Amino acid sequence: MTAIVSGAFVISSNRVGGYLGFSGKGWIISPDGKVLASTYHSRPFVTVDIDIDETERTKQTYSRNIPD
């Protein structure tokens, strides 16, 4: 939701294990809300090329609507 509303890429990460049971899953979300990549216990690291110009274009459409 933050990616869509702000018109920006959002990256979230988490660690694996620990006594609190961290899930280790992370995400990279595009400004239109699409999940571009996810991490898992078996794939703890991902990279994605992002288009910085896309963020400038989407910020021009603030406040943004949630896509159907």
CHARMM internal coordinates of N, CA and C (Angstrom, degrees):
IC EDIT
DIST 1 N 1 CA 1.4415
DIST 1 CA 1 C 1.5250
ANGL 1 N 1 CA 1 C 110.31
DIST 1 C 2 N 1.3181
ANGL 1 CA 1 C 2 N 116.79
DIHE 1 N 1 CA 1 C 2 N -39.36
DIST 2 N 2 CA 1.4616
ANGL 1 C 2 N 2 CA 120.27
DIHE 1 CA 1 C 2 N 2 CA 179.65
DIST 2 CA 2 C 1.5157
ANGL 2 N 2 CA 2 C 111.24
DIHE 1 C 2 N 2 CA 2 C -61.13
DIST 2 C 3 N 1.3354
ANGL 2 CA 2 C 3 N 117.43
DIHE 2 N 2 CA 2 C 3 N -40.61
DIST 3 N 3 CA 1.4649
ANGL 2 C 3 N 3 CA 121.15
DIHE 2 CA 2 C 3 N 3 CA 179.38
DIST 3 CA 3 C 1.5235
ANGL 3 N 3 CA 3 C 110.50
DIHE 2 C 3 N 3 CA 3 C -62.04
DIST 3 C 4 N 1.3115
ANGL 3 CA 3 C 4 N 116.73
DIHE 3 N 3 CA 3 C 4 N -45.48
DIST 4 N 4 CA 1.4618
ANGL 3 C 4 N 4 CA 121.22
DIHE 3 CA 3 C 4 N 4 CA -177.42
DIST 4 CA 4 C 1.5236
ANGL 4 N 4 CA 4 C 110.92
DIHE 3 C 4 N 4 CA 4 C -65.61
DIST 4 C 5 N 1.3050
ANGL 4 CA 4 C 5 N 117.30
DIHE 4 N 4 CA 4 C 5 N -48.75
DIST 5 N 5 CA 1.4628
ANGL 4 C 5 N 5 CA 121.37
DIHE 4 CA 4 C 5 N 5 CA -175.93
DIST 5 CA 5 C 1.5301
ANGL 5 N 5 CA 5 C 111.74
DIHE 4 C 5 N 5 CA 5 C -67.22
DIST 5 C 6 N 1.3430
ANGL 5 CA 5 C 6 N 116.99
DIHE 5 N 5 CA 5 C 6 N -39.03
DIST 6 N 6 CA 1.4608
ANGL 5 C 6 N 6 CA 119.87
DIHE 5 CA 5 C 6 N 6 CA -176.51
DIST 6 CA 6 C 1.5162
ANGL 6 N 6 CA 6 C 113.35
DIHE 5 C 6 N 6 CA 6 C -88.24
DIST 6 C 7 N 1.3393
ANGL 6 CA 6 C 7 N 117.54
DIHE 6 N 6 CA 6 C 7 N -15.23
DIST 7 N 7 CA 1.4529
ANGL 6 C 7 N 7 CA 120.13
DIHE 6 CA 6 C 7 N 7 CA -177.06
DIST 7 CA 7 C 1.5129
ANGL 7 N 7 CA 7 C 112.48
DIHE 6 C 7 N 7 CA 7 C 69.03
DIST 7 C 8 N 1.3247
ANGL 7 CA 7 C 8 N 116.44
DIHE 7 N 7 CA 7 C 8 N 32.77
DIST 8 N 8 CA 1.4594
ANGL 7 C 8 N 8 CA 121.18
DIHE 7 CA 7 C 8 N 8 CA -177.17
DIST 8 CA 8 C 1.5305
ANGL 8 N 8 CA 8 C 110.45
DIHE 7 C 8 N 8 CA 8 C -132.30
DIST 8 C 9 N 1.3158
ANGL 8 CA 8 C 9 N 115.25
DIHE 8 N 8 CA 8 C 9 N 158.96
DIST 9 N 9 CA 1.4587
ANGL 8 C 9 N 9 CA 120.01
DIHE 8 CA 8 C 9 N 9 CA 171.97
DIST 9 CA 9 C 1.5245
ANGL 9 N 9 CA 9 C 107.90
DIHE 8 C 9 N 9 CA 9 C -71.56
DIST 9 C 10 N 1.3104
ANGL 9 CA 9 C 10 N 116.69
DIHE 9 N 9 CA 9 C 10 N 143.33
DIST 10 N 10 CA 1.4577
ANGL 9 C 10 N 10 CA 121.82
DIHE 9 CA 9 C 10 N 10 CA 177.92
DIST 10 CA 10 C 1.5173
ANGL 10 N 10 CA 10 C 108.47
DIHE 9 C 10 N 10 CA 10 C -125.58
DIST 10 C 11 N 1.3235
ANGL 10 CA 10 C 11 N 115.11
DIHE 10 N 10 CA 10 C 11 N 132.88
DIST 11 N 11 CA 1.4568
ANGL 10 C 11 N 11 CA 121.15
DIHE 10 CA 10 C 11 N 11 CA 178.55
DIST 11 CA 11 C 1.5176
ANGL 11 N 11 CA 11 C 107.78
DIHE 10 C 11 N 11 CA 11 C -121.81
DIST 11 C 12 N 1.3301
ANGL 11 CA 11 C 12 N 115.56
DIHE 11 N 11 CA 11 C 12 N 130.37
DIST 12 N 12 CA 1.4559
ANGL 11 C 12 N 12 CA 121.72
DIHE 11 CA 11 C 12 N 12 CA 178.48
DIST 12 CA 12 C 1.5209
ANGL 12 N 12 CA 12 C 108.09
DIHE 11 C 12 N 12 CA 12 C -127.38
DIST 12 C 13 N 1.3020
ANGL 12 CA 12 C 13 N 116.67
DIHE 12 N 12 CA 12 C 13 N 137.44
DIST 13 N 13 CA 1.4640
ANGL 12 C 13 N 13 CA 119.03
DIHE 12 CA 12 C 13 N 13 CA 178.07
DIST 13 CA 13 C 1.5171
ANGL 13 N 13 CA 13 C 109.66
DIHE 12 C 13 N 13 CA 13 C -133.40
DIST 13 C 14 N 1.3151
ANGL 13 CA 13 C 14 N 114.75
DIHE 13 N 13 CA 13 C 14 N 160.68
DIST 14 N 14 CA 1.4529
ANGL 13 C 14 N 14 CA 121.28
DIHE 13 CA 13 C 14 N 14 CA 179.99
DIST 14 CA 14 C 1.5187
ANGL 14 N 14 CA 14 C 107.57
DIHE 13 C 14 N 14 CA 14 C -149.27
DIST 14 C 15 N 1.2863
ANGL 14 CA 14 C 15 N 117.66
DIHE 14 N 14 CA 14 C 15 N 154.75
DIST 15 N 15 CA 1.4510
ANGL 14 C 15 N 15 CA 120.24
DIHE 14 CA 14 C 15 N 15 CA 178.70
DIST 15 CA 15 C 1.5194
ANGL 15 N 15 CA 15 C 110.45
DIHE 14 C 15 N 15 CA 15 C -94.31
DIST 15 C 16 N 1.3142
ANGL 15 CA 15 C 16 N 115.30
DIHE 15 N 15 CA 15 C 16 N 164.04
DIST 16 N 16 CA 1.4626
ANGL 15 C 16 N 16 CA 122.34
DIHE 15 CA 15 C 16 N 16 CA -178.04
DIST 16 CA 16 C 1.5233
ANGL 16 N 16 CA 16 C 109.51
DIHE 15 C 16 N 16 CA 16 C -100.86
DIST 16 C 17 N 1.3322
ANGL 16 CA 16 C 17 N 116.44
DIHE 16 N 16 CA 16 C 17 N 141.04
DIST 17 N 17 CA 1.4605
ANGL 16 C 17 N 17 CA 121.58
DIHE 16 CA 16 C 17 N 17 CA 170.96
DIST 17 CA 17 C 1.5065
ANGL 17 N 17 CA 17 C 114.05
DIHE 16 C 17 N 17 CA 17 C 82.07
DIST 17 C 18 N 1.3199
ANGL 17 CA 17 C 18 N 113.92
DIHE 17 N 17 CA 17 C 18 N -150.93
DIST 18 N 18 CA 1.4466
ANGL 17 C 18 N 18 CA 120.00
DIHE 17 CA 17 C 18 N 18 CA -176.31
DIST 18 CA 18 C 1.5192
ANGL 18 N 18 CA 18 C 110.43
DIHE 17 C 18 N 18 CA 18 C 83.34
DIST 18 C 19 N 1.2961
ANGL 18 CA 18 C 19 N 115.90
DIHE 18 N 18 CA 18 C 19 N 161.83
DIST 19 N 19 CA 1.4585
ANGL 18 C 19 N 19 CA 118.13
DIHE 18 CA 18 C 19 N 19 CA -175.98
DIST 19 CA 19 C 1.5192
ANGL 19 N 19 CA 19 C 112.61
DIHE 18 C 19 N 19 CA 19 C -71.00
DIST 19 C 20 N 1.3281
ANGL 19 CA 19 C 20 N 117.38
DIHE 19 N 19 CA 19 C 20 N -14.92
DIST 20 N 20 CA 1.4579
ANGL 19 C 20 N 20 CA 120.31
DIHE 19 CA 19 C 20 N 20 CA 176.51
DIST 20 CA 20 C 1.5204
ANGL 20 N 20 CA 20 C 112.28
DIHE 19 C 20 N 20 CA 20 C -85.02
DIST 20 C 21 N 1.3197
ANGL 20 CA 20 C 21 N 117.73
DIHE 20 N 20 CA 20 C 21 N -7.94
DIST 21 N 21 CA 1.4557
ANGL 20 C 21 N 21 CA 121.69
DIHE 20 CA 20 C 21 N 21 CA 176.10
DIST 21 CA 21 C 1.5218
ANGL 21 N 21 CA 21 C 114.00
DIHE 20 C 21 N 21 CA 21 C 74.99
DIST 21 C 22 N 1.3199
ANGL 21 CA 21 C 22 N 118.02
DIHE 21 N 21 CA 21 C 22 N 45.89
DIST 22 N 22 CA 1.4588
ANGL 21 C 22 N 22 CA 120.75
DIHE 21 CA 21 C 22 N 22 CA 177.29
DIST 22 CA 22 C 1.5224
ANGL 22 N 22 CA 22 C 109.82
DIHE 21 C 22 N 22 CA 22 C -59.57
DIST 22 C 23 N 1.3111
ANGL 22 CA 22 C 23 N 116.37
DIHE 22 N 22 CA 22 C 23 N 138.04
DIST 23 N 23 CA 1.4664
ANGL 22 C 23 N 23 CA 120.37
DIHE 22 CA 22 C 23 N 23 CA -175.36
DIST 23 CA 23 C 1.5139
ANGL 23 N 23 CA 23 C 112.83
DIHE 22 C 23 N 23 CA 23 C -78.73
DIST 23 C 24 N 1.3201
ANGL 23 CA 23 C 24 N 118.17
DIHE 23 N 23 CA 23 C 24 N -25.79
DIST 24 N 24 CA 1.4516
ANGL 23 C 24 N 24 CA 121.32
DIHE 23 CA 23 C 24 N 24 CA 178.78
DIST 24 CA 24 C 1.5102
ANGL 24 N 24 CA 24 C 114.88
DIHE 23 C 24 N 24 CA 24 C 80.47
DIST 24 C 25 N 1.3116
ANGL 24 CA 24 C 25 N 117.76
DIHE 24 N 24 CA 24 C 25 N 1.20
DIST 25 N 25 CA 1.4574
ANGL 24 C 25 N 25 CA 119.58
DIHE 24 CA 24 C 25 N 25 CA -177.57
DIST 25 CA 25 C 1.5242
ANGL 25 N 25 CA 25 C 110.46
DIHE 24 C 25 N 25 CA 25 C -86.13
DIST 25 C 26 N 1.3386
ANGL 25 CA 25 C 26 N 115.24
DIHE 25 N 25 CA 25 C 26 N 135.24
DIST 26 N 26 CA 1.4483
ANGL 25 C 26 N 26 CA 122.22
DIHE 25 CA 25 C 26 N 26 CA 176.09
DIST 26 CA 26 C 1.5112
ANGL 26 N 26 CA 26 C 108.96
DIHE 25 C 26 N 26 CA 26 C -129.64
DIST 26 C 27 N 1.3356
ANGL 26 CA 26 C 27 N 116.64
DIHE 26 N 26 CA 26 C 27 N 165.54
DIST 27 N 27 CA 1.4652
ANGL 26 C 27 N 27 CA 121.06
DIHE 26 CA 26 C 27 N 27 CA -177.52
DIST 27 CA 27 C 1.5095
ANGL 27 N 27 CA 27 C 109.84
DIHE 26 C 27 N 27 CA 27 C -140.36
DIST 27 C 28 N 1.3354
ANGL 27 CA 27 C 28 N 114.36
DIHE 27 N 27 CA 27 C 28 N 153.61
DIST 28 N 28 CA 1.4576
ANGL 27 C 28 N 28 CA 122.63
DIHE 27 CA 27 C 28 N 28 CA 166.31
DIST 28 CA 28 C 1.5260
ANGL 28 N 28 CA 28 C 105.19
DIHE 27 C 28 N 28 CA 28 C -122.49
DIST 28 C 29 N 1.3279
ANGL 28 CA 28 C 29 N 115.65
DIHE 28 N 28 CA 28 C 29 N 120.26
DIST 29 N 29 CA 1.4628
ANGL 28 C 29 N 29 CA 122.16
DIHE 28 CA 28 C 29 N 29 CA -174.58
DIST 29 CA 29 C 1.5272
ANGL 29 N 29 CA 29 C 109.35
DIHE 28 C 29 N 29 CA 29 C -115.41
DIST 29 C 30 N 1.3438
ANGL 29 CA 29 C 30 N 116.41
DIHE 29 N 29 CA 29 C 30 N 135.80
DIST 30 N 30 CA 1.4662
ANGL 29 C 30 N 30 CA 121.11
DIHE 29 CA 29 C 30 N 30 CA 178.70
DIST 30 CA 30 C 1.5295
ANGL 30 N 30 CA 30 C 110.12
DIHE 29 C 30 N 30 CA 30 C -81.21
DIST 30 C 31 N 1.3364
ANGL 30 CA 30 C 31 N 117.44
DIHE 30 N 30 CA 30 C 31 N 165.59
DIST 31 N 31 CA 1.4650
ANGL 30 C 31 N 31 CA 119.93
DIHE 30 CA 30 C 31 N 31 CA 178.92
DIST 31 CA 31 C 1.5263
ANGL 31 N 31 CA 31 C 114.49
DIHE 30 C 31 N 31 CA 31 C -60.34
DIST 31 C 32 N 1.3242
ANGL 31 CA 31 C 32 N 117.68
DIHE 31 N 31 CA 31 C 32 N -19.01
DIST 32 N 32 CA 1.4727
ANGL 31 C 32 N 32 CA 119.20
DIHE 31 CA 31 C 32 N 32 CA 177.11
DIST 32 CA 32 C 1.5297
ANGL 32 N 32 CA 32 C 111.96
DIHE 31 C 32 N 32 CA 32 C -94.60
DIST 32 C 33 N 1.3401
ANGL 32 CA 32 C 33 N 117.74
DIHE 32 N 32 CA 32 C 33 N 7.34
DIST 33 N 33 CA 1.4558
ANGL 32 C 33 N 33 CA 122.05
DIHE 32 CA 32 C 33 N 33 CA 175.69
DIST 33 CA 33 C 1.5162
ANGL 33 N 33 CA 33 C 115.52
DIHE 32 C 33 N 33 CA 33 C 90.42
DIST 33 C 34 N 1.3164
ANGL 33 CA 33 C 34 N 117.62
DIHE 33 N 33 CA 33 C 34 N 4.56
DIST 34 N 34 CA 1.4663
ANGL 33 C 34 N 34 CA 120.95
DIHE 33 CA 33 C 34 N 34 CA -179.87
DIST 34 CA 34 C 1.5309
ANGL 34 N 34 CA 34 C 110.15
DIHE 33 C 34 N 34 CA 34 C -79.85
DIST 34 C 35 N 1.3450
ANGL 34 CA 34 C 35 N 116.20
DIHE 34 N 34 CA 34 C 35 N 133.39
DIST 35 N 35 CA 1.4611
ANGL 34 C 35 N 35 CA 121.20
DIHE 34 CA 34 C 35 N 35 CA 175.87
DIST 35 CA 35 C 1.5288
ANGL 35 N 35 CA 35 C 107.31
DIHE 34 C 35 N 35 CA 35 C -76.34
DIST 35 C 36 N 1.3257
ANGL 35 CA 35 C 36 N 116.01
DIHE 35 N 35 CA 35 C 36 N 112.01
DIST 36 N 36 CA 1.4617
ANGL 35 C 36 N 36 CA 120.95
DIHE 35 CA 35 C 36 N 36 CA -178.25
DIST 36 CA 36 C 1.5144
ANGL 36 N 36 CA 36 C 112.13
DIHE 35 C 36 N 36 CA 36 C -84.26
DIST 36 C 37 N 1.3287
ANGL 36 CA 36 C 37 N 116.93
DIHE 36 N 36 CA 36 C 37 N -31.01
DIST 37 N 37 CA 1.4696
ANGL 36 C 37 N 37 CA 121.13
DIHE 36 CA 36 C 37 N 37 CA 179.95
DIST 37 CA 37 C 1.5173
ANGL 37 N 37 CA 37 C 109.12
DIHE 36 C 37 N 37 CA 37 C -162.42
DIST 37 C 38 N 1.3220
ANGL 37 CA 37 C 38 N 114.98
DIHE 37 N 37 CA 37 C 38 N 152.40
DIST 38 N 38 CA 1.4624
ANGL 37 C 38 N 38 CA 121.74
DIHE 37 CA 37 C 38 N 38 CA 175.62
DIST 38 CA 38 C 1.5216
ANGL 38 N 38 CA 38 C 108.86
DIHE 37 C 38 N 38 CA 38 C -134.90
DIST 38 C 39 N 1.3152
ANGL 38 CA 38 C 39 N 115.03
DIHE 38 N 38 CA 38 C 39 N 149.14
DIST 39 N 39 CA 1.4615
ANGL 38 C 39 N 39 CA 119.43
DIHE 38 CA 38 C 39 N 39 CA 172.85
DIST 39 CA 39 C 1.5239
ANGL 39 N 39 CA 39 C 108.52
DIHE 38 C 39 N 39 CA 39 C -102.91
DIST 39 C 40 N 1.3031
ANGL 39 CA 39 C 40 N 114.36
DIHE 39 N 39 CA 39 C 40 N 156.59
DIST 40 N 40 CA 1.4647
ANGL 39 C 40 N 40 CA 122.66
DIHE 39 CA 39 C 40 N 40 CA 178.44
DIST 40 CA 40 C 1.5172
ANGL 40 N 40 CA 40 C 107.81
DIHE 39 C 40 N 40 CA 40 C -141.43
DIST 40 C 41 N 1.2974
ANGL 40 CA 40 C 41 N 116.45
DIHE 40 N 40 CA 40 C 41 N 172.34
DIST 41 N 41 CA 1.4584
ANGL 40 C 41 N 41 CA 120.28
DIHE 40 CA 40 C 41 N 41 CA 177.97
DIST 41 CA 41 C 1.5287
ANGL 41 N 41 CA 41 C 110.24
DIHE 40 C 41 N 41 CA 41 C -57.24
DIST 41 C 42 N 1.3266
ANGL 41 CA 41 C 42 N 116.80
DIHE 41 N 41 CA 41 C 42 N -40.06
DIST 42 N 42 CA 1.4731
ANGL 41 C 42 N 42 CA 120.87
DIHE 41 CA 41 C 42 N 42 CA -179.20
DIST 42 CA 42 C 1.5379
ANGL 42 N 42 CA 42 C 112.65
DIHE 41 C 42 N 42 CA 42 C -80.90
DIST 42 C 43 N 1.3204
ANGL 42 CA 42 C 43 N 118.16
DIHE 42 N 42 CA 42 C 43 N -14.46
DIST 43 N 43 CA 1.4696
ANGL 42 C 43 N 43 CA 122.90
DIHE 42 CA 42 C 43 N 43 CA 177.90
DIST 43 CA 43 C 1.5278
ANGL 43 N 43 CA 43 C 107.38
DIHE 42 C 43 N 43 CA 43 C -135.88
DIST 43 C 44 N 1.3457
ANGL 43 CA 43 C 44 N 116.63
DIHE 43 N 43 CA 43 C 44 N 80.27
DIST 44 N 44 CA 1.4571
ANGL 43 C 44 N 44 CA 120.26
DIHE 43 CA 43 C 44 N 44 CA -171.23
DIST 44 CA 44 C 1.5241
ANGL 44 N 44 CA 44 C 115.57
DIHE 43 C 44 N 44 CA 44 C -78.94
DIST 44 C 45 N 1.3359
ANGL 44 CA 44 C 45 N 117.87
DIHE 44 N 44 CA 44 C 45 N -4.72
DIST 45 N 45 CA 1.4566
ANGL 44 C 45 N 45 CA 119.79
DIHE 44 CA 44 C 45 N 45 CA -176.25
DIST 45 CA 45 C 1.5237
ANGL 45 N 45 CA 45 C 109.76
DIHE 44 C 45 N 45 CA 45 C -143.47
DIST 45 C 46 N 1.3232
ANGL 45 CA 45 C 46 N 117.20
DIHE 45 N 45 CA 45 C 46 N 130.80
DIST 46 N 46 CA 1.4650
ANGL 45 C 46 N 46 CA 122.06
DIHE 45 CA 45 C 46 N 46 CA 175.50
DIST 46 CA 46 C 1.5235
ANGL 46 N 46 CA 46 C 108.97
DIHE 45 C 46 N 46 CA 46 C -136.56
DIST 46 C 47 N 1.3064
ANGL 46 CA 46 C 47 N 115.58
DIHE 46 N 46 CA 46 C 47 N 155.31
DIST 47 N 47 CA 1.4618
ANGL 46 C 47 N 47 CA 121.40
DIHE 46 CA 46 C 47 N 47 CA 172.52
DIST 47 CA 47 C 1.5198
ANGL 47 N 47 CA 47 C 108.45
DIHE 46 C 47 N 47 CA 47 C -130.22
DIST 47 C 48 N 1.3064
ANGL 47 CA 47 C 48 N 115.84
DIHE 47 N 47 CA 47 C 48 N 152.64
DIST 48 N 48 CA 1.4543
ANGL 47 C 48 N 48 CA 122.18
DIHE 47 CA 47 C 48 N 48 CA 178.72
DIST 48 CA 48 C 1.5253
ANGL 48 N 48 CA 48 C 107.50
DIHE 47 C 48 N 48 CA 48 C -141.85
DIST 48 C 49 N 1.3216
ANGL 48 CA 48 C 49 N 116.57
DIHE 48 N 48 CA 48 C 49 N 134.27
DIST 49 N 49 CA 1.4608
ANGL 48 C 49 N 49 CA 120.37
DIHE 48 CA 48 C 49 N 49 CA 171.55
DIST 49 CA 49 C 1.5232
ANGL 49 N 49 CA 49 C 107.46
DIHE 48 C 49 N 49 CA 49 C -78.83
DIST 49 C 50 N 1.3288
ANGL 49 CA 49 C 50 N 115.88
DIHE 49 N 49 CA 49 C 50 N 128.90
DIST 50 N 50 CA 1.4589
ANGL 49 C 50 N 50 CA 119.11
DIHE 49 CA 49 C 50 N 50 CA 179.29
DIST 50 CA 50 C 1.5257
ANGL 50 N 50 CA 50 C 109.62
DIHE 49 C 50 N 50 CA 50 C -117.18
DIST 50 C 51 N 1.3039
ANGL 50 CA 50 C 51 N 115.39
DIHE 50 N 50 CA 50 C 51 N 151.96
DIST 51 N 51 CA 1.4588
ANGL 50 C 51 N 51 CA 123.03
DIHE 50 CA 50 C 51 N 51 CA -179.91
DIST 51 CA 51 C 1.5248
ANGL 51 N 51 CA 51 C 108.44
DIHE 50 C 51 N 51 CA 51 C -95.88
DIST 51 C 52 N 1.3108
ANGL 51 CA 51 C 52 N 116.15
DIHE 51 N 51 CA 51 C 52 N 103.29
DIST 52 N 52 CA 1.4662
ANGL 51 C 52 N 52 CA 120.62
DIHE 51 CA 51 C 52 N 52 CA -178.63
DIST 52 CA 52 C 1.5291
ANGL 52 N 52 CA 52 C 110.83
DIHE 51 C 52 N 52 CA 52 C -59.96
DIST 52 C 53 N 1.3329
ANGL 52 CA 52 C 53 N 117.02
DIHE 52 N 52 CA 52 C 53 N -33.42
DIST 53 N 53 CA 1.4622
ANGL 52 C 53 N 53 CA 119.88
DIHE 52 CA 52 C 53 N 53 CA 178.04
DIST 53 CA 53 C 1.5257
ANGL 53 N 53 CA 53 C 111.61
DIHE 52 C 53 N 53 CA 53 C -62.73
DIST 53 C 54 N 1.3456
ANGL 53 CA 53 C 54 N 116.68
DIHE 53 N 53 CA 53 C 54 N -30.08
DIST 54 N 54 CA 1.4692
ANGL 53 C 54 N 54 CA 120.07
DIHE 53 CA 53 C 54 N 54 CA 177.94
DIST 54 CA 54 C 1.5221
ANGL 54 N 54 CA 54 C 110.74
DIHE 53 C 54 N 54 CA 54 C -61.54
DIST 54 C 55 N 1.3172
ANGL 54 CA 54 C 55 N 117.12
DIHE 54 N 54 CA 54 C 55 N -38.64
DIST 55 N 55 CA 1.4685
ANGL 54 C 55 N 55 CA 119.31
DIHE 54 CA 54 C 55 N 55 CA 179.60
DIST 55 CA 55 C 1.5177
ANGL 55 N 55 CA 55 C 110.64
DIHE 54 C 55 N 55 CA 55 C -65.87
DIST 55 C 56 N 1.3242
ANGL 55 CA 55 C 56 N 116.92
DIHE 55 N 55 CA 55 C 56 N -37.95
DIST 56 N 56 CA 1.4660
ANGL 55 C 56 N 56 CA 119.48
DIHE 55 CA 55 C 56 N 56 CA 178.13
DIST 56 CA 56 C 1.5281
ANGL 56 N 56 CA 56 C 111.04
DIHE 55 C 56 N 56 CA 56 C -65.57
DIST 56 C 57 N 1.3308
ANGL 56 CA 56 C 57 N 117.45
DIHE 56 N 56 CA 56 C 57 N -39.81
DIST 57 N 57 CA 1.4667
ANGL 56 C 57 N 57 CA 120.85
DIHE 56 CA 56 C 57 N 57 CA 178.22
DIST 57 CA 57 C 1.5232
ANGL 57 N 57 CA 57 C 111.43
DIHE 56 C 57 N 57 CA 57 C -65.80
DIST 57 C 58 N 1.3334
ANGL 57 CA 57 C 58 N 116.95
DIHE 57 N 57 CA 57 C 58 N -45.04
DIST 58 N 58 CA 1.4693
ANGL 57 C 58 N 58 CA 119.30
DIHE 57 CA 57 C 58 N 58 CA -176.95
DIST 58 CA 58 C 1.5218
ANGL 58 N 58 CA 58 C 112.22
DIHE 57 C 58 N 58 CA 58 C -71.05
DIST 58 C 59 N 1.3090
ANGL 58 CA 58 C 59 N 117.77
DIHE 58 N 58 CA 58 C 59 N -30.82
DIST 59 N 59 CA 1.4677
ANGL 58 C 59 N 59 CA 119.73
DIHE 58 CA 58 C 59 N 59 CA 177.40
DIST 59 CA 59 C 1.5252
ANGL 59 N 59 CA 59 C 111.62
DIHE 58 C 59 N 59 CA 59 C -65.85
DIST 59 C 60 N 1.3123
ANGL 59 CA 59 C 60 N 117.05
DIHE 59 N 59 CA 59 C 60 N -24.28
DIST 60 N 60 CA 1.4643
ANGL 59 C 60 N 60 CA 121.25
DIHE 59 CA 59 C 60 N 60 CA 178.47
DIST 60 CA 60 C 1.5241
ANGL 60 N 60 CA 60 C 111.65
DIHE 59 C 60 N 60 CA 60 C -71.23
DIST 60 C 61 N 1.3180
ANGL 60 CA 60 C 61 N 117.62
DIHE 60 N 60 CA 60 C 61 N -16.28
DIST 61 N 61 CA 1.4707
ANGL 60 C 61 N 61 CA 121.89
DIHE 60 CA 60 C 61 N 61 CA -178.27
DIST 61 CA 61 C 1.5215
ANGL 61 N 61 CA 61 C 111.90
DIHE 60 C 61 N 61 CA 61 C -100.84
DIST 61 C 62 N 1.3484
ANGL 61 CA 61 C 62 N 117.85
DIHE 61 N 61 CA 61 C 62 N 17.08
DIST 62 N 62 CA 1.4571
ANGL 61 C 62 N 62 CA 121.81
DIHE 61 CA 61 C 62 N 62 CA 179.67
DIST 62 CA 62 C 1.5309
ANGL 62 N 62 CA 62 C 108.90
DIHE 61 C 62 N 62 CA 62 C -67.59
DIST 62 C 63 N 1.2165
ANGL 62 CA 62 C 63 N 123.54
DIHE 62 N 62 CA 62 C 63 N 141.21
DIST 63 N 63 CA 1.4476
ANGL 62 C 63 N 63 CA 130.15
DIHE 62 CA 62 C 63 N 63 CA -6.44
DIST 63 CA 63 C 1.5199
ANGL 63 N 63 CA 63 C 108.79
DIHE 62 C 63 N 63 CA 63 C -79.40
DIST 63 C 64 N 1.2932
ANGL 63 CA 63 C 64 N 114.78
DIHE 63 N 63 CA 63 C 64 N 137.60
DIST 64 N 64 CA 1.4513
ANGL 63 C 64 N 64 CA 121.34
DIHE 63 CA 63 C 64 N 64 CA -170.16
DIST 64 CA 64 C 1.5225
ANGL 64 N 64 CA 64 C 110.54
DIHE 63 C 64 N 64 CA 64 C -95.86
DIST 64 C 65 N 1.3194
ANGL 64 CA 64 C 65 N 115.18
DIHE 64 N 64 CA 64 C 65 N 152.62
DIST 65 N 65 CA 1.4518
ANGL 64 C 65 N 65 CA 121.84
DIHE 64 CA 64 C 65 N 65 CA 176.74
DIST 65 CA 65 C 1.5326
ANGL 65 N 65 CA 65 C 110.37
DIHE 64 C 65 N 65 CA 65 C -97.78
DIST 65 C 66 N 1.3086
ANGL 65 CA 65 C 66 N 115.64
DIHE 65 N 65 CA 65 C 66 N 152.16
DIST 66 N 66 CA 1.4616
ANGL 65 C 66 N 66 CA 121.26
DIHE 65 CA 65 C 66 N 66 CA 176.62
DIST 66 CA 66 C 1.5139
ANGL 66 N 66 CA 66 C 108.43
DIHE 65 C 66 N 66 CA 66 C -72.62
DIST 66 C 67 N 1.3580
ANGL 66 CA 66 C 67 N 117.12
DIHE 66 N 66 CA 66 C 67 N 129.11
DIST 67 N 67 CA 1.4804
ANGL 66 C 67 N 67 CA 118.42
DIHE 66 CA 66 C 67 N 67 CA 178.85
DIST 67 CA 67 C 1.5231
ANGL 67 N 67 CA 67 C 112.14
DIHE 66 C 67 N 67 CA 67 C -67.50
DIST 67 C 68 N 1.3265
ANGL 67 CA 67 C 68 N 116.44
DIHE 67 N 67 CA 67 C 68 N 150.97
DIST 68 N 68 CA 1.4643
ANGL 67 C 68 N 68 CA 120.61
DIHE 67 CA 67 C 68 N 68 CA 177.55
DIST 68 CA 68 C 1.5128
ANGL 68 N 68 CA 68 C 110.57
DIHE 67 C 68 N 68 CA 68 C -76.53
END
COOR INIT
IC SEED 1 N 1 CA 1 C
IC BUILD
